[in-house]
Amino acid sequence: MPSPLSASSPKTRDAADDRAHNCFIVNDAPRVKFARETTKGADWGLGGWHHVRIERRASDGTVRVFFDDMAKPIMTGEEKTFAAGFIGFGSFDDTGKIAGVKVWGKAVEAKATPPFPIIGK
């Protein structure tokens, strides 16, 4: 099952569109963009590392994405489909490496549903 929320940016984009440099929801259907504001693009470059931060506040659906400059988001949006527990990131057309992934959040009551589907049972 794909992550319900994702932030995607190719190496360089002239503008956000329906397929790239936007925030998307994936809910058992093709992705749908929901960012209200985006920059013109993000230059990922080759061979370098970047800092990316995704903030999601389930209480009001706020999503903010930061790229290198942690003071000013490159994308903002609102999506209230999922109450809590889901955040994702990805690339549909490009490849790259990630390291040092950290997730913070307030404790929520665990549900009986496992986080990933159990295959073969």
Buried (B, 14 or more C-beta within 10 A) or exposed (E): EEEBBBBBBBBEBEEBEEBBBBBBBBBEEEBBBBBEEBBEBBEBEEEEEEEBBBEBEBEEBBBBBBBEEEEEBBBBBEBEEBEEBBBBBEBEEEEEEEEEEEEEEEEEEEEEEEEEEEEEE
